[in-house]
Amino acid sequence: MKTKFLIGFALLGLSLASAKSYEINVDSVTKAGDIQLQPGMYKVSVDGSKVKFTDENSGKSQETAATIESNGKSKYDNTAIKSQQESGVNTIREIDLGGTPTKINFSKHS
């Protein structure tokens, strides 16, 4: 019985770890991959090559494709957005995920 409980607890822990999300703030209308984000706070989560943005106010989610990369070195101190203006639209090129060596790269998918 203890073994089943421990296995269940370990599986729960794995599912929670894979569901990690990161908060970002978007100040103006911004493009990320093939979606457009309105200003506001978002939770960002990764599932394979899909990135999910969930608006913290409305709870609505949008997904887009991206390349997930690891620098293989040190962890990023904070979650940070790298963006640039393209044709008058703010466009996210990369999101560094704080506490991990992982970044989300949108430039290869746009």
C-alpha positions as CSV (number, residue, x, y, z in Angstrom):
1,M,0.0,0.0,0.0
2,K,2.8,2.4,0.9
3,T,4.5,1.7,-2.5
4,K,1.3,2.6,-4.4
5,F,1.0,5.8,-2.4
6,L,4.6,6.8,-3.1
7,I,4.3,6.0,-6.8
8,G,1.1,8.1,-7.0
9,F,2.8,10.9,-5.1
10,A,5.8,10.8,-7.4
11,L,3.6,10.9,-10.5
12,L,1.7,13.9,-9.1
13,G,5.0,15.6,-8.5
14,L,6.1,15.0,-12.1
15,S,2.9,16.3,-13.5
16,L,3.1,19.5,-11.4
17,A,6.7,20.0,-12.4
18,S,5.9,19.8,-16.1
19,A,3.1,22.3,-15.6
20,K,5.4,25.1,-14.5
21,S,4.4,28.5,-15.7
22,Y,6.1,31.8,-15.9
23,E,4.6,35.3,-15.6
24,I,5.2,38.0,-18.2
25,N,3.7,41.5,-18.6
26,V,2.9,42.8,-22.0
27,D,2.7,46.7,-22.1
28,S,1.3,47.1,-25.7
29,V,-0.3,45.0,-28.4
30,T,2.5,42.4,-29.1
31,K,2.9,39.5,-31.6
32,A,4.3,36.2,-30.3
33,G,4.7,33.6,-33.1
34,D,1.4,33.6,-35.0
35,I,-0.7,35.1,-32.2
36,Q,-1.4,38.6,-31.0
37,L,-1.4,39.4,-27.3
38,Q,-3.3,42.4,-25.9
39,P,-1.7,44.4,-23.0
40,G,-1.8,42.6,-19.7
41,M,-0.3,39.9,-17.5
42,Y,0.1,36.4,-18.9
43,K,1.1,33.0,-17.6
44,V,3.4,31.3,-20.1
45,S,3.7,27.5,-20.2
46,V,5.5,25.1,-22.5
47,D,4.3,21.8,-23.8
48,G,6.7,20.3,-26.3
49,S,7.1,22.9,-29.1
50,K,3.9,24.7,-28.2
51,V,3.8,27.8,-26.0
52,K,0.6,28.7,-24.2
53,F,-0.2,32.2,-23.1
54,T,-3.0,32.5,-20.5
55,D,-4.4,36.0,-19.8
56,E,-4.5,36.3,-16.0
57,N,-7.5,38.6,-16.1
58,S,-9.8,36.7,-18.5
59,G,-8.4,33.2,-18.2
60,K,-8.4,32.9,-22.0
61,S,-5.5,31.0,-23.5
62,Q,-3.8,31.1,-26.9
63,E,-1.1,28.7,-28.2
64,T,1.6,29.1,-30.8
65,A,4.6,27.1,-32.1
66,A,8.2,28.0,-30.9
67,T,11.6,26.5,-30.6
68,I,12.5,25.5,-27.1
69,E,16.3,25.8,-26.5
70,S,18.6,25.2,-23.5
71,N,21.8,27.1,-23.2
72,G,23.3,24.1,-21.4
73,K,25.0,26.5,-19.0
74,S,23.8,28.6,-16.1
75,K,20.2,29.4,-15.3
76,Y,18.5,32.7,-16.3
77,D,18.1,34.8,-13.2
78,N,14.7,36.2,-14.2
79,T,12.0,35.6,-16.8
80,A,12.7,38.2,-19.5
81,I,11.3,39.1,-22.9
82,K,13.4,40.1,-25.8
83,S,11.4,41.9,-28.5
84,Q,11.7,44.3,-31.4
85,Q,9.6,46.5,-33.6
86,E,8.6,44.9,-36.9
87,S,6.5,46.9,-39.3
88,G,5.3,49.0,-36.4
89,V,4.3,46.0,-34.3
90,N,6.1,44.9,-31.1
91,T,7.2,41.3,-31.7
92,I,8.5,38.9,-29.1
93,R,11.7,37.2,-30.4
94,E,12.6,35.3,-27.3
95,I,11.5,34.6,-23.7
96,D,14.2,33.5,-21.2
97,L,12.6,31.4,-18.5
98,G,13.9,32.5,-15.0
99,G,15.4,29.7,-12.8
100,T,16.1,27.5,-15.9
101,P,18.7,27.4,-18.7
102,T,15.7,27.4,-21.1
103,K,14.6,30.0,-23.6
104,I,11.6,30.1,-26.0
105,N,12.6,31.3,-29.5
106,F,9.9,32.6,-31.7
107,S,12.2,34.0,-34.5
108,K,12.5,30.5,-36.1
109,H,8.7,30.2,-36.4
110,S,7.6,33.5,-37.7
